[in-house]
Amino acid sequence: MNITIIGSGYVGLTAGVGFSHFGHSVTCTDIDAAKIEKLSQGVCPIYEIGLEDLLKENLQKGTITFTTNTIEAVKNAEAVFFAVNTPQGEYGKANLTYLLNAVRTVSPACKPGTLFINKSTAPVGTIEKIREVIREARGDDAFFVASNPEFLKEGTAVADFLKPDRIVVGVNHPNAEERLHALYRPLIEDGIPFIATNIPTAELIKYASNSMLALRISFINEIADFCELVGADVNEVAYAIGLDQRIGPHFLRAGIGYGGSCFGKDVKALALSGEEHGYEFRIIKALATVNDLRYRIVIQKLTTHLGQLKGKVIAVLGLAFKPMTDDVRDAPSLRIISELLDQGAVIRAYDPVAIESFKKLSSRAHEIVFTSTINEAFQKADALLLLTAWDEFKNMDLFEVKKTMGGTLIVDGMNILDPHAAKNAGFTYEGIGR
Ligand SMILES: NC(=O)c1ccc[n+]([C@@H]2O[C@H](COP(=O)([O-])OP(=O)(O)OC[C@H]3O[C@@H](n4cnc5c(N)ncnc54)[C@H](O)[C@@H]3O)[C@@H](O)[C@H]2O)c1
């Protein structure tokens, strides 16, 4: 099928490369000319395992092309996907400006019968707004709309797209369902559940899914805080409750709270969406509050041991919001480092892949010493602060680290080190809830 994707970021690019891998003819577009230039040359602008290889393979086969000319790109499309950013807007509402602008711009250039599919995360009712915008821009009703939320995870985006847990589509016409079924046929034939439902249900599934995951994180973080008061170990609590098949083991890692470009904004957008419909999401609001306060915990642990932080050297390991990605959008590291700088600490920061994206996003990057190796970060540090669960950090030789550091404090915001090993190496170890 001829498809065009509007927006070539984490979702649009992965979906574009994935659909071209399935044999569809894909045109990916973006307003960012530098991004399109790189992609046309087979260079992936984001760190995502396997994406560049698959991109190059399909560029060579000629099943994927890239352009900034969105109008030309949609002319022959049978389906147009929107995968643009829907950031947090005023009061926490989803900002649909980019999405609706993109719809308004391209829809008049599309041929009659085009299927417009929203892949961006957007509240219930957005497809109705999209339909209105298209109707107004085109002056006709000769088109179809559908919701197809995306569930990929950064760090494993390609694997998630090629082998998702499920495909969800929200449709109100058999034609739209048939076309989406055809688009995902290779996956459906492999036994991946294809859930075709009504449009509000599909839109809500995405928000409910992200909120459930965020809830598990805030839940275990509250358990962690209580563990510290009563001498319990949250890692063992999480392991044991996760063995209960009704609960399961995922998303029960206590730490510094969730980050990334999705959970924070989606949880708040769901709460706001509830209010707009006269419904108060009490649990959703509480889980967001728990997370918003989370960054303080590691600062408190540092000050408990080091006192005033002015002039203290903190080696920060990990800037990305999670391992296997260079994405730092809404990463806890941004807020924690900013607070440490406010208190006068000297920051030496290391991340295997996210330093450049951190520099682009943080207004305080010039106040930080970024190191190109992990060992340089430890130099004369009073404390080691772990903020991302990269494997490289789990496997550090703590005896060697101790020799390089000036101090003896480790604050492990992700609970990835063995407390006994840290103590044996001569460190004071502070984890979360253990
Ligand atoms: N990142 C994730 O892990 C993830 C997972 C599932 C869903 N989502 C959702 O998918 C959507 C996209 O997220 P993302 O992380 O890929 O965002 P992103 O910021 O990486 O990419 C969005 C892209 O859209 C482009 N764009 C904006 N307006 C455009 C226009 N008018 N025409 C063409 N391109 C335009 C931007 O330049 C950008 O490159 C969001 O709604 C997000 O919530 C994200």
The ligand as an ORCA input file, in Angstrom:
! r2SCAN-3c Opt
* xyz 0 1
  N       8.443      8.451     21.851
  C       7.734      7.410     22.252
  O       8.252      6.497     22.909
  C       6.289      7.322     21.917
  C       5.634      6.091     22.045
  C       4.272      6.014     21.715
  C       3.598      7.142     21.319
  N       4.261      8.334     21.228
  C       3.504      9.503     20.768
  O       3.786      9.668     19.379
  C       3.812     11.059     19.033
  C       5.171     11.394     18.431
  O       6.154     11.168     19.428
  P       7.710     11.143     19.063
  O       8.420     10.753     20.302
  O       7.910     10.385     17.810
  O       7.933     12.702     18.788
  P       9.184     13.393     18.099
  O       9.254     14.747     18.652
  O      10.382     12.485     18.172
  O       8.765     13.457     16.554
  C       7.737     14.258     16.064
  C       8.197     14.780     14.707
  O       7.090     15.434     14.066
  C       7.621     16.500     13.318
  N       6.555     17.418     12.943
  C       5.878     18.302     13.714
  N       4.957     18.965     12.981
  C       5.049     18.472     11.719
  C       4.373     18.754     10.504
  N       3.404     19.672     10.443
  N       4.723     18.076      9.392
  C       5.719     17.154      9.417
  N       6.391     16.841     10.554
  C       6.064     17.499     11.684
  C       8.690     17.086     14.224
  O       9.617     17.881     13.513
  C       9.315     15.813     14.797
  O      10.424     15.371     14.024
  C       3.496     11.806     20.316
  O       2.133     12.035     20.369
  C       3.898     10.810     21.396
  O       3.175     11.012     22.596
  C       5.580      8.443     21.505
*
